Amino acid sequence: MDSQSFQQRLKEKFPDLSTGQKKVANYLIEHLNQAAFKTAFQIGRQAAVSETTVIRLSYALGFESFSEMQAVIQEELLRENQAAIGEQTIMPIGSSDPFKRVILNEIQILKQLINRRNVQEIWKAVDALIKADQVLIAGHMLSHAAAYWFSFMLGSIRDHVNLCSPTGDFIEKLSNLTKDSVVVVFSFSRYSTQTIKLAEYVAENGICLITVTDRMLSPVGRISDIVLTTEENVQTGSNSIASVISLVDLIIEGIHEKDQERIRAHQQKLEEMYSNFNVFSE
């Protein structure tokens, strides 16, 4: 097998899978830790398909057997768990302090951002954003807050950054994109159809698409060139805004690391304009 990760392999093969195999794929992505040690029969039962469908999925992904697929999953999980040894926060069960529960849970979620797969994708996003002639950022409904924050932060270190407003002006902004542009979309459950339509247009027209989402096989995630995932808050079942903003901060820091000279020139220009327009009260 090549060095491609299991989840990346699953994402690339997903469009060609049967309906039953897609059910298994979604189950595996969402329950990879548990599925790594289940039999094909047990996985099939959890995904509401037959054992044969699970085995056929392994063949569809290029494995010679279900056992080989499972061994690859176990090996990847082992590497990630070894990297996290000594860094895990143990959350007290049944803590009576609701604020402490939230804080400790957020710490656990944030630590999961720095896994090997996410770091590789973050650097890919950094390189794409540095090279882009322009960047369009979109996120609708609850996702718009993260999209706005990212557009503000990115706009402070490079030019030609545009944000789609929540009222739906994306068509006009899409028309200005080129093959050298990058579109970044934020998409979390419940997934906005407007975001999905925008992402589909971008993918169909060969424009680089970066997605920040809650799972690799979300509607937008499975058609994107680069997928950055955050964890769901296990206490509330909602997506953690802290993890999304932290992920954005990692991208910004990566750009700072690789594109310092251009950033200095851009920020010097901004400071001169802030002074000319009396933007801040010192």
N, C-alpha and C positions, 0 to 999 in steps of 0.2 A: 504493500500500500504506500501511497505517497505521503508527504508531510502535511497535507491538507487536514484541518481539524474535522471532527465528525459533524459538528453543527454546520460548518461551512459547506461540507459535502451535502448535507441534508438540504440546505437552503438552495444550492444550485440544482439539485435533482428534483426539488419539490414540484415544479410545474408539470413534470412528466409522470408523476406518480398517479396511481388509481385513487379513487375516492377513499377506499378502505385504507390504502397505504398512507394517504394524507392524514387520516385519523391517527394512525400509529405515530407518524412523524410529529404531529402536534403534541401527542401524549409524551413522547420521548423528550422533546424540547422543554416541556413544562415540568417534567418529573424525572430528569436525567439521573439524579442521585439515587432515587429509588429503583428506577428501571435497570440500572447497571447490574443489579444482582437478582433480577427476576427472570423467570423462564419465559420462553416465547408464549406459552399458554397463558401465564399470568399477565403479561403485557397485553395480549390480545383481549383478555377479559376486561382489563381496565379501560382499554380503548374501544371496547364494544365491537371488536372484529374477531375473526377466527385466528387460530394459531398459525395457519398456513399463510394468512395475509402478512403477519409479522415476519415470517421467514422469507416471503417473497420481497418484502421491503429491503431486507439485507442484500438480496441479489440485485435489486434495482439500484442500490447505492454502490454497487461494484465490489461487494464482499463475496467471498466464496461460500460463506455459511453464516448463520445467525451467531454462532459461537465466536467467529472472527470479529463480527461487528461489536458484540458485547465486550470482547477483550480490548478493542480499541477504545470504547467508551470508558471502561474501567481504568485503563492506562492514563487517559487524559484527566480523569477525575483525581487519580492518585497524584499526578504531577501538581495539579492545582491545590490539592489539600496539603501536600508537603510544603508548598510555598507559603501556605497560610499558617503553618504550625507556629505556635507561640504568639500569634497576633489576634487570636479570637477573643472576643468579649463574651463572657458567660452572663446571660441575662437571668436575673432571679425570677424563678417561677412564682406567679401569683403575687408579685410585688403590689403593695397597697398604694404606692406613690405613682399616680398616672403620668406625671411629668418625667420621672426617672424611667418609666417603661418606654416612653416615646424617645428619650435621648439615647438610651442604650440600644434600642432597636435601630435607630438611625445610624449609630456607630457601626453596628453589624452590617447594615446595608452598604454604607460607604466603604467598608473594608472589602466588600465583594467587587467593587468597581475595579480594583487593581488585581485582575487576574491576567494570565498570559494572553488569552484571546482578546480581551478588551484593550489591553495595551497595544497590541499589534494593530488593531483597527483604529485606535486613537492616532497613532503615528501616520497611518494611511490618510486619515482625515486631515491631519496637520499639513501633510505634503500637498494634498489636493487643494486645500484652502489657500496655501501660499502661492501656488501656480495659477490659480483661477484669475481670469480677467475681471470677473464680477461674481458676487455671491448673492443669491436670493434665499431668504429665510422665511419659512412658513410654519404656522402652527395655529390650529383653530380651537375654539372653546377653551377648555382647561389647559391645553398645550400652548396657547398663545403667550402665557406669562413667561414660559421658558424661552420661547422663540424671541420675544421682545428683549429679554435679558441678554441672550446670545448676540442679537443684532447690535445692541448697544455696545457690548464688550468688544466684539469683532470690529465694529465701526471705529472704535477708538485706536485701533492699531493698523488698519489698512483702509484703503479707499474702495469705492464701488461696492458697498454693502447695502442691500435693500431688504426691507421687511414687508411681507404681505399683511395688510391690515385685516382684522377679523370681519370686516364688512364685505370682503371678497373682491379685491382689485387685482387678483393674481393674473388675470388674462393679459392685461396691459403690460405687466412686468415680465411675464413669460415671453412675450413677443420680442423682448430686447436681448434675450439670452443667446449665446453662441455655443459652439462645440467646446470652447475653452472655459465655459462658465461652470459653476457648481451650485447646486440647490441643496439646502439643508432643511429637512422637515422634522418636526417634533410631532409624534403621534402616539398617544396612549389611549388605552381602553376607557371609555367607549370611543371607538375610532370615528373621527369625522369623515364623512363622505367627500367633503370638499378637499380635505388634505389628500385623500386617496386618489381623487381625480387628478389633482395637480401632480402627484408623484407618478401616476401612470403616464401622463403626457411627457414628463421629463424623461422617464425610462424609455418610452417609445421613440423619442427623438435623439437618443444617444448622448444626453447631457448627464454629467456625473451627478449621482444622487446619493447624498449622505442622510441616513435616518437615525434619529435618537428615539428609541421606542422601548416598550417593556418586554418584548420577546422577539427573537430573530425571525420567527415565522408570522409576525403580525402582518396585516394586509399590505402595509407599506414596506416592512422589513424584508419580505421575501422577494421584492423586485428591486431592491437598492444595491448599489455598488459597494457601499460601506455601511455596516450596521453597528451602532453602539447601543448596548442594552443596559437598562437599569433594573434594579430589583423592586418587586412589589413589597409594600409594607405589610409584613406578616401579621401585625396586630390589627390593622384596619382593613386590609384588602385593597387599599388605595395605593397609588403611585407616590413615591417619596419625592417631593419637590427638592429636598436637600440633596438627594443623590443626582437628580437631573442637573441642578446648578453646579454641583461639584464636578460632574462629567464635563460640562461646558468649560469650567475653570481649567480642567486638565488640558483641553484642546487649546485654550488661550495661552496657557503656559508653554505648551509645545511649540506654538507659533513664535512666542517670545524667544524661545531657545534657538530656533532655526532661522529667524528672519529679523535679527536685531537691527541691522543697519536701516532697512526700509521702515521699520517701526519707529525708530528715532526720528527719521525725516518726517514721517506722517504726524507724529505727536508734536513735533516742533511747529509744524504748520497749524495744527489745531490750537496750540497754546497762543499763537499769534492772533488767530481769529477770536478766541475766547476773550483776549485782552481788548481787541478792537471793538467788539460788540458788548463789552462789559457783562459777560455771561455770569461771572461769579462775583460775590461780595467777599472780598478778602478780609 
